[in-house]
């Protein structure tokens, strides 16, 4: 599971990962797809926790903003993984 979560590092290493910029969103979706391919049973809660833990160690972001963005992107990952699973991709 750790290997799958580490797929998000490319996106999280961007200083603008949390802004919703189209290039950041593209990076997120690429990472989400790679993480899903690595582990098809990756729990949303683990994704949220990983985002929070990684950012706390590697960047500075207000706690409430970090929590909100971690929740948002964990839910986006859930949507992506449900789509990929339903379509057997």
PyMOL Python script that loads the backbone (N, CA, C, O; Angstrom):
from pymol import cmd

cmd.read_pdbstr("""\
ATOM      1  N   UNK A   1       0.812  -1.188   0.000  1.00  0.00           N
ATOM      2  CA  UNK A   1       0.000   0.000   0.000  1.00  0.00           C
ATOM      3  C   UNK A   1       0.864   1.264   0.000  1.00  0.00           C
ATOM      4  O   UNK A   1       0.504   2.261  -0.626  1.00  0.00           O
ATOM      5  N   UNK A   2       2.010   1.225   0.704  1.00  0.00           N
ATOM      6  CA  UNK A   2       2.885   2.391   0.740  1.00  0.00           C
ATOM      7  C   UNK A   2       3.366   2.768  -0.649  1.00  0.00           C
ATOM      8  O   UNK A   2       3.461   3.948  -0.988  1.00  0.00           O
ATOM      9  N   UNK A   3       3.664   1.771  -1.437  1.00  0.00           N
ATOM     10  CA  UNK A   3       4.137   2.031  -2.793  1.00  0.00           C
ATOM     11  C   UNK A   3       3.059   2.755  -3.606  1.00  0.00           C
ATOM     12  O   UNK A   3       3.367   3.645  -4.400  1.00  0.00           O
ATOM     13  N   UNK A   4       1.818   2.377  -3.408  1.00  0.00           N
ATOM     14  CA  UNK A   4       0.716   3.032  -4.105  1.00  0.00           C
ATOM     15  C   UNK A   4       0.571   4.477  -3.636  1.00  0.00           C
ATOM     16  O   UNK A   4       0.395   5.379  -4.455  1.00  0.00           O
ATOM     17  N   UNK A   5       0.643   4.699  -2.343  1.00  0.00           N
ATOM     18  CA  UNK A   5       0.506   6.054  -1.818  1.00  0.00           C
ATOM     19  C   UNK A   5       1.644   6.959  -2.270  1.00  0.00           C
ATOM     20  O   UNK A   5       1.446   8.156  -2.482  1.00  0.00           O
ATOM     21  N   UNK A   6       2.821   6.393  -2.416  1.00  0.00           N
ATOM     22  CA  UNK A   6       3.970   7.182  -2.861  1.00  0.00           C
ATOM     23  C   UNK A   6       3.794   7.705  -4.283  1.00  0.00           C
ATOM     24  O   UNK A   6       4.513   8.616  -4.694  1.00  0.00           O
ATOM     25  N   UNK A   7       2.872   7.160  -5.023  1.00  0.00           N
ATOM     26  CA  UNK A   7       2.591   7.662  -6.376  1.00  0.00           C
ATOM     27  C   UNK A   7       2.114   9.112  -6.322  1.00  0.00           C
ATOM     28  O   UNK A   7       2.259   9.851  -7.297  1.00  0.00           O
ATOM     29  N   UNK A   8       1.550   9.518  -5.198  1.00  0.00           N
ATOM     30  CA  UNK A   8       1.060  10.889  -5.047  1.00  0.00           C
ATOM     31  C   UNK A   8       2.181  11.902  -4.798  1.00  0.00           C
ATOM     32  O   UNK A   8       1.936  13.107  -4.858  1.00  0.00           O
ATOM     33  N   UNK A   9       3.387  11.447  -4.525  1.00  0.00           N
ATOM     34  CA  UNK A   9       4.488  12.359  -4.218  1.00  0.00           C
ATOM     35  C   UNK A   9       4.782  13.333  -5.349  1.00  0.00           C
ATOM     36  O   UNK A   9       5.087  14.499  -5.095  1.00  0.00           O
ATOM     37  N   UNK A  10       4.697  12.880  -6.575  1.00  0.00           N
ATOM     38  CA  UNK A  10       4.963  13.753  -7.726  1.00  0.00           C
ATOM     39  C   UNK A  10       4.026  14.960  -7.676  1.00  0.00           C
ATOM     40  O   UNK A  10       4.457  16.093  -7.895  1.00  0.00           O
ATOM     41  N   UNK A  11       2.782  14.725  -7.396  1.00  0.00           N
ATOM     42  CA  UNK A  11       1.787  15.794  -7.304  1.00  0.00           C
ATOM     43  C   UNK A  11       2.002  16.631  -6.046  1.00  0.00           C
ATOM     44  O   UNK A  11       1.978  17.860  -6.115  1.00  0.00           O
ATOM     45  N   UNK A  12       2.210  15.990  -4.904  1.00  0.00           N
ATOM     46  CA  UNK A  12       2.366  16.712  -3.645  1.00  0.00           C
ATOM     47  C   UNK A  12       3.644  17.534  -3.575  1.00  0.00           C
ATOM     48  O   UNK A  12       3.733  18.471  -2.781  1.00  0.00           O
ATOM     49  N   UNK A  13       4.621  17.203  -4.384  1.00  0.00           N
ATOM     50  CA  UNK A  13       5.867  17.966  -4.411  1.00  0.00           C
ATOM     51  C   UNK A  13       5.727  19.279  -5.168  1.00  0.00           C
ATOM     52  O   UNK A  13       6.630  20.114  -5.124  1.00  0.00           O
ATOM     53  N   UNK A  14       4.633  19.472  -5.848  1.00  0.00           N
ATOM     54  CA  UNK A  14       4.377  20.734  -6.552  1.00  0.00           C
ATOM     55  C   UNK A  14       3.974  21.776  -5.509  1.00  0.00           C
ATOM     56  O   UNK A  14       3.126  21.504  -4.660  1.00  0.00           O
ATOM     57  N   UNK A  15       4.559  22.938  -5.565  1.00  0.00           N
ATOM     58  CA  UNK A  15       4.249  23.965  -4.572  1.00  0.00           C
ATOM     59  C   UNK A  15       2.801  24.444  -4.675  1.00  0.00           C
ATOM     60  O   UNK A  15       2.281  25.069  -3.751  1.00  0.00           O
ATOM     61  N   UNK A  16       2.165  24.154  -5.784  1.00  0.00           N
ATOM     62  CA  UNK A  16       0.787  24.597  -6.019  1.00  0.00           C
ATOM     63  C   UNK A  16      -0.214  23.440  -6.029  1.00  0.00           C
ATOM     64  O   UNK A  16      -1.312  23.585  -6.565  1.00  0.00           O
ATOM     65  N   UNK A  17       0.145  22.310  -5.451  1.00  0.00           N
ATOM     66  CA  UNK A  17      -0.694  21.104  -5.542  1.00  0.00           C
ATOM     67  C   UNK A  17      -2.130  21.346  -5.083  1.00  0.00           C
ATOM     68  O   UNK A  17      -3.061  20.734  -5.606  1.00  0.00           O
ATOM     69  N   UNK A  18      -2.309  22.220  -4.126  1.00  0.00           N
ATOM     70  CA  UNK A  18      -3.615  22.427  -3.484  1.00  0.00           C
ATOM     71  C   UNK A  18      -4.473  23.511  -4.147  1.00  0.00           C
ATOM     72  O   UNK A  18      -5.589  23.765  -3.694  1.00  0.00           O
ATOM     73  N   UNK A  19      -3.977  24.151  -5.206  1.00  0.00           N
ATOM     74  CA  UNK A  19      -4.647  25.326  -5.769  1.00  0.00           C
ATOM     75  C   UNK A  19      -5.786  25.017  -6.724  1.00  0.00           C
ATOM     76  O   UNK A  19      -6.624  25.879  -6.988  1.00  0.00           O
ATOM     77  N   UNK A  20      -5.828  23.804  -7.242  1.00  0.00           N
ATOM     78  CA  UNK A  20      -6.869  23.476  -8.213  1.00  0.00           C
ATOM     79  C   UNK A  20      -6.532  23.934  -9.619  1.00  0.00           C
ATOM     80  O   UNK A  20      -7.376  23.867 -10.513  1.00  0.00           O
ATOM     81  N   UNK A  21      -5.323  24.392  -9.822  1.00  0.00           N
ATOM     82  CA  UNK A  21      -4.892  24.802 -11.164  1.00  0.00           C
ATOM     83  C   UNK A  21      -5.003  23.596 -12.096  1.00  0.00           C
ATOM     84  O   UNK A  21      -4.720  22.472 -11.680  1.00  0.00           O
ATOM     85  N   UNK A  22      -5.409  23.810 -13.342  1.00  0.00           N
ATOM     86  CA  UNK A  22      -5.581  22.681 -14.271  1.00  0.00           C
ATOM     87  C   UNK A  22      -4.345  21.772 -14.388  1.00  0.00           C
ATOM     88  O   UNK A  22      -4.494  20.556 -14.512  1.00  0.00           O
ATOM     89  N   UNK A  23      -3.152  22.327 -14.352  1.00  0.00           N
ATOM     90  CA  UNK A  23      -1.955  21.483 -14.429  1.00  0.00           C
ATOM     91  C   UNK A  23      -1.768  20.653 -13.162  1.00  0.00           C
ATOM     92  O   UNK A  23      -1.300  19.516 -13.217  1.00  0.00           O
ATOM     93  N   UNK A  24      -2.136  21.228 -12.032  1.00  0.00           N
ATOM     94  CA  UNK A  24      -2.070  20.471 -10.779  1.00  0.00           C
ATOM     95  C   UNK A  24      -3.135  19.380 -10.740  1.00  0.00           C
ATOM     96  O   UNK A  24      -2.892  18.279 -10.246  1.00  0.00           O
ATOM     97  N   UNK A  25      -4.299  19.694 -11.260  1.00  0.00           N
ATOM     98  CA  UNK A  25      -5.364  18.690 -11.331  1.00  0.00           C
ATOM     99  C   UNK A  25      -4.947  17.535 -12.243  1.00  0.00           C
ATOM    100  O   UNK A  25      -5.179  16.369 -11.924  1.00  0.00           O
ATOM    101  N   UNK A  26      -4.340  17.862 -13.362  1.00  0.00           N
ATOM    102  CA  UNK A  26      -3.850  16.822 -14.276  1.00  0.00           C
ATOM    103  C   UNK A  26      -2.828  15.939 -13.568  1.00  0.00           C
ATOM    104  O   UNK A  26      -2.873  14.714 -13.680  1.00  0.00           O
ATOM    105  N   UNK A  27      -1.912  16.561 -12.843  1.00  0.00           N
ATOM    106  CA  UNK A  27      -0.903  15.795 -12.099  1.00  0.00           C
ATOM    107  C   UNK A  27      -1.575  14.892 -11.064  1.00  0.00           C
ATOM    108  O   UNK A  27      -1.189  13.735 -10.904  1.00  0.00           O
ATOM    109  N   UNK A  28      -2.583  15.421 -10.361  1.00  0.00           N
ATOM    110  CA  UNK A  28      -3.295  14.602  -9.378  1.00  0.00           C
ATOM    111  C   UNK A  28      -3.933  13.378 -10.033  1.00  0.00           C
ATOM    112  O   UNK A  28      -3.773  12.258  -9.548  1.00  0.00           O
ATOM    113  N   UNK A  29      -4.648  13.589 -11.124  1.00  0.00           N
ATOM    114  CA  UNK A  29      -5.344  12.469 -11.763  1.00  0.00           C
ATOM    115  C   UNK A  29      -4.378  11.427 -12.301  1.00  0.00           C
ATOM    116  O   UNK A  29      -4.677  10.233 -12.275  1.00  0.00           O
ATOM    117  N   UNK A  30      -3.236  11.860 -12.785  1.00  0.00           N
ATOM    118  CA  UNK A  30      -2.211  10.898 -13.225  1.00  0.00           C
ATOM    119  C   UNK A  30      -1.708  10.075 -12.041  1.00  0.00           C
ATOM    120  O   UNK A  30      -1.538   8.860 -12.145  1.00  0.00           O
ATOM    121  N   UNK A  31      -1.475  10.738 -10.937  1.00  0.00           N
ATOM    122  CA  UNK A  31      -1.016  10.047  -9.731  1.00  0.00           C
ATOM    123  C   UNK A  31      -2.097   9.126  -9.173  1.00  0.00           C
ATOM    124  O   UNK A  31      -1.803   8.014  -8.735  1.00  0.00           O
ATOM    125  N   UNK A  32      -3.338   9.583  -9.189  1.00  0.00           N
ATOM    126  CA  UNK A  32      -4.447   8.758  -8.701  1.00  0.00           C
ATOM    127  C   UNK A  32      -4.562   7.489  -9.528  1.00  0.00           C
ATOM    128  O   UNK A  32      -4.767   6.403  -8.985  1.00  0.00           O
ATOM    129  N   UNK A  33      -4.432   7.624 -10.828  1.00  0.00           N
ATOM    130  CA  UNK A  33      -4.496   6.456 -11.711  1.00  0.00           C
ATOM    131  C   UNK A  33      -3.338   5.497 -11.416  1.00  0.00           C
ATOM    132  O   UNK A  33      -3.530   4.284 -11.333  1.00  0.00           O
ATOM    133  N   UNK A  34      -2.148   6.052 -11.261  1.00  0.00           N
ATOM    134  CA  UNK A  34      -0.980   5.216 -10.958  1.00  0.00           C
ATOM    135  C   UNK A  34      -1.144   4.511  -9.611  1.00  0.00           C
ATOM    136  O   UNK A  34      -0.788   3.340  -9.479  1.00  0.00           O
ATOM    137  N   UNK A  35      -1.678   5.212  -8.617  1.00  0.00           N
ATOM    138  CA  UNK A  35      -1.892   4.609  -7.298  1.00  0.00           C
ATOM    139  C   UNK A  35      -2.926   3.490  -7.383  1.00  0.00           C
ATOM    140  O   UNK A  35      -2.754   2.430  -6.780  1.00  0.00           O
ATOM    141  N   UNK A  36      -3.989   3.727  -8.128  1.00  0.00           N
ATOM    142  CA  UNK A  36      -5.019   2.700  -8.297  1.00  0.00           C
ATOM    143  C   UNK A  36      -4.440   1.468  -8.981  1.00  0.00           C
ATOM    144  O   UNK A  36      -4.730   0.339  -8.586  1.00  0.00           O
ATOM    145  N   UNK A  37      -3.632   1.682  -9.992  1.00  0.00           N
ATOM    146  CA  UNK A  37      -3.025   0.555 -10.708  1.00  0.00           C
ATOM    147  C   UNK A  37      -2.102  -0.256  -9.790  1.00  0.00           C
ATOM    148  O   UNK A  37      -1.988  -1.474  -9.927  1.00  0.00           O
ATOM    149  N   UNK A  38      -1.459   0.426  -8.869  1.00  0.00           N
ATOM    150  CA  UNK A  38      -0.553  -0.236  -7.923  1.00  0.00           C
ATOM    151  C   UNK A  38      -1.335  -1.030  -6.872  1.00  0.00           C
ATOM    152  O   UNK A  38      -0.924  -2.121  -6.479  1.00  0.00           O
ATOM    153  N   UNK A  39      -2.464  -0.474  -6.420  1.00  0.00           N
ATOM    154  CA  UNK A  39      -3.261  -1.117  -5.368  1.00  0.00           C
ATOM    155  C   UNK A  39      -4.732  -0.787  -5.589  1.00  0.00           C
ATOM    156  O   UNK A  39      -5.182   0.314  -5.272  1.00  0.00           O
ATOM    157  N   UNK A  40      -5.458  -1.718  -6.120  1.00  0.00           N
ATOM    158  CA  UNK A  40      -6.858  -1.489  -6.465  1.00  0.00           C
ATOM    159  C   UNK A  40      -7.772  -1.379  -5.248  1.00  0.00           C
ATOM    160  O   UNK A  40      -8.934  -0.995  -5.379  1.00  0.00           O
ATOM    161  N   UNK A  41      -7.261  -1.710  -4.074  1.00  0.00           N
ATOM    162  CA  UNK A  41      -8.070  -1.666  -2.854  1.00  0.00           C
ATOM    163  C   UNK A  41      -7.513  -0.636  -1.876  1.00  0.00           C
ATOM    164  O   UNK A  41      -7.440  -0.881  -0.672  1.00  0.00           O
ATOM    165  N   UNK A  42      -7.127   0.500  -2.404  1.00  0.00           N
ATOM    166  CA  UNK A  42      -6.574   1.578  -1.599  1.00  0.00           C
ATOM    167  C   UNK A  42      -7.727   2.361  -0.961  1.00  0.00           C
ATOM    168  O   UNK A  42      -8.601   2.875  -1.659  1.00  0.00           O
ATOM    169  N   UNK A  43      -7.716   2.441   0.351  1.00  0.00           N
ATOM    170  CA  UNK A  43      -8.804   3.090   1.076  1.00  0.00           C
ATOM    171  C   UNK A  43      -8.672   4.615   1.030  1.00  0.00           C
ATOM    172  O   UNK A  43      -7.576   5.164   1.132  1.00  0.00           O
ATOM    173  N   UNK A  44      -9.788   5.262   0.877  1.00  0.00           N
ATOM    174  CA  UNK A  44      -9.843   6.721   0.800  1.00  0.00           C
ATOM    175  C   UNK A  44      -9.232   7.354   2.051  1.00  0.00           C
ATOM    176  O   UNK A  44      -8.499   8.339   1.960  1.00  0.00           O
ATOM    177  N   UNK A  45      -9.531   6.794   3.198  1.00  0.00           N
ATOM    178  CA  UNK A  45      -8.995   7.324   4.452  1.00  0.00           C
ATOM    179  C   UNK A  45      -7.467   7.291   4.449  1.00  0.00           C
ATOM    180  O   UNK A  45      -6.828   8.213   4.957  1.00  0.00           O
ATOM    181  N   UNK A  46      -6.888   6.256   3.892  1.00  0.00           N
ATOM    182  CA  UNK A  46      -5.420   6.163   3.803  1.00  0.00           C
ATOM    183  C   UNK A  46      -4.865   7.249   2.894  1.00  0.00           C
ATOM    184  O   UNK A  46      -3.812   7.820   3.177  1.00  0.00           O
ATOM    185  N   UNK A  47      -5.564   7.534   1.815  1.00  0.00           N
ATOM    186  CA  UNK A  47      -5.132   8.597   0.900  1.00  0.00           C
ATOM    187  C   UNK A  47      -5.171   9.937   1.623  1.00  0.00           C
ATOM    188  O   UNK A  47      -4.227  10.722   1.538  1.00  0.00           O
ATOM    189  N   UNK A  48      -6.252  10.193   2.327  1.00  0.00           N
ATOM    190  CA  UNK A  48      -6.379  11.448   3.079  1.00  0.00           C
ATOM    191  C   UNK A  48      -5.273  11.579   4.121  1.00  0.00           C
ATOM    192  O   UNK A  48      -4.640  12.630   4.225  1.00  0.00           O
ATOM    193  N   UNK A  49      -5.043  10.533   4.881  1.00  0.00           N
ATOM    194  CA  UNK A  49      -3.994  10.551   5.903  1.00  0.00           C
ATOM    195  C   UNK A  49      -2.616  10.754   5.283  1.00  0.00           C
ATOM    196  O   UNK A  49      -1.788  11.491   5.817  1.00  0.00           O
ATOM    197  N   UNK A  50      -2.379  10.096   4.157  1.00  0.00           N
ATOM    198  CA  UNK A  50      -1.078  10.219   3.499  1.00  0.00           C
ATOM    199  C   UNK A  50      -0.843  11.661   3.052  1.00  0.00           C
ATOM    200  O   UNK A  50       0.245  12.202   3.252  1.00  0.00           O
ATOM    201  N   UNK A  51      -1.845  12.279   2.454  1.00  0.00           N
ATOM    202  CA  UNK A  51      -1.711  13.667   2.007  1.00  0.00           C
ATOM    203  C   UNK A  51      -1.372  14.558   3.199  1.00  0.00           C
ATOM    204  O   UNK A  51      -0.436  15.355   3.131  1.00  0.00           O
ATOM    205  N   UNK A  52      -2.115  14.431   4.272  1.00  0.00           N
ATOM    206  CA  UNK A  52      -1.869  15.257   5.458  1.00  0.00           C
ATOM    207  C   UNK A  52      -0.478  15.022   6.021  1.00  0.00           C
ATOM    208  O   UNK A  52       0.249  15.977   6.294  1.00  0.00           O
ATOM    209  N   UNK A  53      -0.100  13.767   6.196  1.00  0.00           N
ATOM    210  CA  UNK A  53       1.203  13.449   6.780  1.00  0.00           C
ATOM    211  C   UNK A  53       2.353  13.918   5.894  1.00  0.00           C
ATOM    212  O   UNK A  53       3.340  14.464   6.387  1.00  0.00           O
ATOM    213  N   UNK A  54       2.224  13.705   4.604  1.00  0.00           N
ATOM    214  CA  UNK A  54       3.284  14.091   3.674  1.00  0.00           C
ATOM    215  C   UNK A  54       3.472  15.608   3.662  1.00  0.00           C
ATOM    216  O   UNK A  54       4.599  16.101   3.713  1.00  0.00           O
ATOM    217  N   UNK A  55       2.383  16.328   3.595  1.00  0.00           N
ATOM    218  CA  UNK A  55       2.476  17.794   3.529  1.00  0.00           C
ATOM    219  C   UNK A  55       2.997  18.363   4.848  1.00  0.00           C
ATOM    220  O   UNK A  55       3.779  19.314   4.835  1.00  0.00           O
ATOM    221  N   UNK A  56       2.590  17.815   5.959  1.00  0.00           N
ATOM    222  CA  UNK A  56       3.080  18.304   7.257  1.00  0.00           C
ATOM    223  C   UNK A  56       4.596  18.193   7.354  1.00  0.00           C
ATOM    224  O   UNK A  56       5.239  19.046   7.966  1.00  0.00           O
ATOM    225  N   UNK A  57       5.170  17.166   6.765  1.00  0.00           N
ATOM    226  CA  UNK A  57       6.610  16.951   6.816  1.00  0.00           C
ATOM    227  C   UNK A  57       7.351  17.762   5.747  1.00  0.00           C
ATOM    228  O   UNK A  57       8.463  18.231   5.988  1.00  0.00           O
ATOM    229  N   UNK A  58       6.747  17.926   4.585  1.00  0.00           N
ATOM    230  CA  UNK A  58       7.465  18.481   3.439  1.00  0.00           C
ATOM    231  C   UNK A  58       7.091  19.900   3.028  1.00  0.00           C
ATOM    232  O   UNK A  58       7.753  20.472   2.162  1.00  0.00           O
ATOM    233  N   UNK A  59       6.076  20.475   3.608  1.00  0.00           N
ATOM    234  CA  UNK A  59       5.643  21.814   3.206  1.00  0.00           C
ATOM    235  C   UNK A  59       4.909  22.483   4.363  1.00  0.00           C
ATOM    236  O   UNK A  59       4.586  21.844   5.364  1.00  0.00           O
ATOM    237  N   UNK A  60       4.656  23.752   4.210  1.00  0.00           N
ATOM    238  CA  UNK A  60       3.878  24.473   5.213  1.00  0.00           C
ATOM    239  C   UNK A  60       2.562  24.900   4.587  1.00  0.00           C
ATOM    240  O   UNK A  60       2.526  25.543   3.539  1.00  0.00           O
ATOM    241  N   UNK A  61       1.495  24.528   5.252  1.00  0.00           N
ATOM    242  CA  UNK A  61       0.155  24.885   4.798  1.00  0.00           C
ATOM    243  C   UNK A  61      -0.714  24.987   6.044  1.00  0.00           C
ATOM    244  O   UNK A  61      -0.592  24.164   6.952  1.00  0.00           O
ATOM    245  N   UNK A  62      -1.572  25.967   6.096  1.00  0.00           N
ATOM    246  CA  UNK A  62      -2.450  26.128   7.255  1.00  0.00           C
ATOM    247  C   UNK A  62      -3.224  24.834   7.500  1.00  0.00           C
ATOM    248  O   UNK A  62      -3.694  24.191   6.562  1.00  0.00           O
ATOM    249  N   UNK A  63      -3.346  24.471   8.752  1.00  0.00           N
ATOM    250  CA  UNK A  63      -3.956  23.199   9.138  1.00  0.00           C
ATOM    251  C   UNK A  63      -5.364  23.032   8.562  1.00  0.00           C
ATOM    252  O   UNK A  63      -5.695  21.975   8.025  1.00  0.00           O
ATOM    253  N   UNK A  64      -6.181  24.063   8.671  1.00  0.00           N
ATOM    254  CA  UNK A  64      -7.560  23.948   8.172  1.00  0.00           C
ATOM    255  C   UNK A  64      -7.593  23.825   6.646  1.00  0.00           C
ATOM    256  O   UNK A  64      -8.438  23.110   6.108  1.00  0.00           O
ATOM    257  N   UNK A  65      -6.698  24.502   5.950  1.00  0.00           N
ATOM    258  CA  UNK A  65      -6.620  24.380   4.496  1.00  0.00           C
ATOM    259  C   UNK A  65      -6.128  22.986   4.114  1.00  0.00           C
ATOM    260  O   UNK A  65      -6.655  22.371   3.188  1.00  0.00           O
ATOM    261  N   UNK A  66      -5.128  22.494   4.821  1.00  0.00           N
ATOM    262  CA  UNK A  66      -4.608  21.154   4.551  1.00  0.00           C
ATOM    263  C   UNK A  66      -5.694  20.103   4.749  1.00  0.00           C
ATOM    264  O   UNK A  66      -5.858  19.222   3.905  1.00  0.00           O
ATOM    265  N   UNK A  67      -6.423  20.181   5.829  1.00  0.00           N
ATOM    266  CA  UNK A  67      -7.487  19.208   6.091  1.00  0.00           C
ATOM    267  C   UNK A  67      -8.557  19.261   5.005  1.00  0.00           C
ATOM    268  O   UNK A  67      -9.023  18.224   4.532  1.00  0.00           O
ATOM    269  N   UNK A  68      -8.938  20.458   4.620  1.00  0.00           N
ATOM    270  CA  UNK A  68      -9.966  20.609   3.586  1.00  0.00           C
ATOM    271  C   UNK A  68      -9.499  20.038   2.253  1.00  0.00           C
ATOM    272  O   UNK A  68     -10.249  19.332   1.578  1.00  0.00           O
ATOM    273  N   UNK A  69      -8.270  20.341   1.876  1.00  0.00           N
ATOM    274  CA  UNK A  69      -7.754  19.839   0.596  1.00  0.00           C
ATOM    275  C   UNK A  69      -7.524  18.326   0.643  1.00  0.00           C
ATOM    276  O   UNK A  69      -7.777  17.631  -0.341  1.00  0.00           O
ATOM    277  N   UNK A  70      -7.052  17.820   1.770  1.00  0.00           N
ATOM    278  CA  UNK A  70      -6.859  16.370   1.899  1.00  0.00           C
ATOM    279  C   UNK A  70      -8.196  15.650   1.748  1.00  0.00           C
ATOM    280  O   UNK A  70      -8.273  14.626   1.070  1.00  0.00           O
ATOM    281  N   UNK A  71      -9.233  16.167   2.365  1.00  0.00           N
ATOM    282  CA  UNK A  71     -10.574  15.578   2.233  1.00  0.00           C
ATOM    283  C   UNK A  71     -11.048  15.646   0.781  1.00  0.00           C
ATOM    284  O   UNK A  71     -11.542  14.662   0.229  1.00  0.00           O
ATOM    285  N   UNK A  72     -10.890  16.812   0.178  1.00  0.00           N
ATOM    286  CA  UNK A  72     -11.331  17.009  -1.204  1.00  0.00           C
ATOM    287  C   UNK A  72     -10.655  16.030  -2.158  1.00  0.00           C
ATOM    288  O   UNK A  72     -11.318  15.401  -2.982  1.00  0.00           O
ATOM    289  N   UNK A  73      -9.339  15.904  -2.045  1.00  0.00           N
ATOM    290  CA  UNK A  73      -8.626  15.038  -2.980  1.00  0.00           C
ATOM    291  C   UNK A  73      -8.807  13.559  -2.661  1.00  0.00           C
ATOM    292  O   UNK A  73      -8.731  12.720  -3.559  1.00  0.00           O
ATOM    293  N   UNK A  74      -9.040  13.234  -1.415  1.00  0.00           N
ATOM    294  CA  UNK A  74      -9.360  11.843  -1.084  1.00  0.00           C
ATOM    295  C   UNK A  74     -10.686  11.449  -1.734  1.00  0.00           C
ATOM    296  O   UNK A  74     -10.827  10.338  -2.245  1.00  0.00           O
ATOM    297  N   UNK A  75     -11.652  12.360  -1.711  1.00  0.00           N
ATOM    298  CA  UNK A  75     -12.943  12.085  -2.350  1.00  0.00           C
ATOM    299  C   UNK A  75     -12.784  11.994  -3.876  1.00  0.00           C
ATOM    300  O   UNK A  75     -13.427  11.165  -4.521  1.00  0.00           O
ATOM    301  N   UNK A  76     -11.945  12.831  -4.435  1.00  0.00           N
ATOM    302  CA  UNK A  76     -11.685  12.744  -5.876  1.00  0.00           C
ATOM    303  C   UNK A  76     -11.050  11.396  -6.207  1.00  0.00           C
ATOM    304  O   UNK A  76     -11.379  10.780  -7.221  1.00  0.00           O
ATOM    305  N   UNK A  77     -10.133  10.941  -5.344  1.00  0.00           N
ATOM    306  CA  UNK A  77      -9.534   9.629  -5.575  1.00  0.00           C
ATOM    307  C   UNK A  77     -10.594   8.542  -5.522  1.00  0.00           C
ATOM    308  O   UNK A  77     -10.581   7.617  -6.334  1.00  0.00           O
ATOM    309  N   UNK A  78     -11.505   8.648  -4.576  1.00  0.00           N
ATOM    310  CA  UNK A  78     -12.573   7.651  -4.467  1.00  0.00           C
ATOM    311  C   UNK A  78     -13.392   7.604  -5.763  1.00  0.00           C
ATOM    312  O   UNK A  78     -13.721   6.522  -6.249  1.00  0.00           O
ATOM    313  N   UNK A  79     -13.715   8.753  -6.312  1.00  0.00           N
ATOM    314  CA  UNK A  79     -14.473   8.818  -7.559  1.00  0.00           C
ATOM    315  C   UNK A  79     -13.701   8.165  -8.697  1.00  0.00           C
ATOM    316  O   UNK A  79     -14.257   7.388  -9.472  1.00  0.00           O
ATOM    317  N   UNK A  80     -12.418   8.488  -8.789  1.00  0.00           N
ATOM    318  CA  UNK A  80     -11.566   7.904  -9.837  1.00  0.00           C
ATOM    319  C   UNK A  80     -11.505   6.386  -9.677  1.00  0.00           C
ATOM    320  O   UNK A  80     -11.672   5.649 -10.649  1.00  0.00           O
ATOM    321  N   UNK A  81     -11.268   5.926  -8.465  1.00  0.00           N
ATOM    322  CA  UNK A  81     -11.116   4.476  -8.261  1.00  0.00           C
ATOM    323  C   UNK A  81     -12.436   3.737  -8.525  1.00  0.00           C
ATOM    324  O   UNK A  81     -12.424   2.626  -9.055  1.00  0.00           O
ATOM    325  N   UNK A  82     -13.560   4.341  -8.163  1.00  0.00           N
ATOM    326  CA  UNK A  82     -14.857   3.715  -8.457  1.00  0.00           C
ATOM    327  C   UNK A  82     -15.086   3.636  -9.961  1.00  0.00           C
ATOM    328  O   UNK A  82     -15.573   2.621 -10.459  1.00  0.00           O
ATOM    329  N   UNK A  83     -14.743   4.686 -10.682  1.00  0.00           N
ATOM    330  CA  UNK A  83     -14.892   4.679 -12.127  1.00  0.00           C
ATOM    331  C   UNK A  83     -14.012   3.601 -12.761  1.00  0.00           C
ATOM    332  O   UNK A  83     -14.472   2.832 -13.605  1.00  0.00           O
ATOM    333  N   UNK A  84     -12.746   3.550 -12.350  1.00  0.00           N
ATOM    334  CA  UNK A  84     -11.822   2.570 -12.920  1.00  0.00           C
ATOM    335  C   UNK A  84     -12.283   1.137 -12.596  1.00  0.00           C
ATOM    336  O   UNK A  84     -12.210   0.249 -13.446  1.00  0.00           O
ATOM    337  N   UNK A  85     -12.743   0.932 -11.394  1.00  0.00           N
ATOM    338  CA  UNK A  85     -13.204  -0.395 -10.999  1.00  0.00           C
ATOM    339  C   UNK A  85     -14.468  -0.793 -11.759  1.00  0.00           C
ATOM    340  O   UNK A  85     -14.566  -1.915 -12.257  1.00  0.00           O
ATOM    341  N   UNK A  86     -15.424   0.111 -11.847  1.00  0.00           N
ATOM    342  CA  UNK A  86     -16.688  -0.195 -12.539  1.00  0.00           C
ATOM    343  C   UNK A  86     -16.477  -0.501 -14.010  1.00  0.00           C
ATOM    344  O   UNK A  86     -17.212  -1.293 -14.600  1.00  0.00           O
ATOM    345  N   UNK A  87     -15.479   0.124 -14.593  1.00  0.00           N
ATOM    346  CA  UNK A  87     -15.198  -0.072 -16.016  1.00  0.00           C
ATOM    347  C   UNK A  87     -14.063  -1.048 -16.282  1.00  0.00           C
ATOM    348  O   UNK A  87     -13.603  -1.209 -17.412  1.00  0.00           O
ATOM    349  N   UNK A  88     -13.619  -1.701 -15.192  1.00  0.00           N
ATOM    350  CA  UNK A  88     -12.566  -2.720 -15.289  1.00  0.00           C
ATOM    351  C   UNK A  88     -11.348  -2.208 -16.048  1.00  0.00           C
ATOM    352  O   UNK A  88     -10.815  -2.872 -16.938  1.00  0.00           O
ATOM    353  N   UNK A  89     -10.929  -1.008 -15.667  1.00  0.00           N
ATOM    354  CA  UNK A  89      -9.758  -0.364 -16.283  1.00  0.00           C
ATOM    355  C   UNK A  89      -8.531  -0.506 -15.417  1.00  0.00           C
ATOM    356  O   UNK A  89      -7.459  -0.024 -15.782  1.00  0.00           O
TER     357      UNK A  89
END
""", "prot")
cmd.dss("prot")
cmd.show_as("cartoon", "prot")
cmd.util.cbc("prot")
cmd.orient("prot")
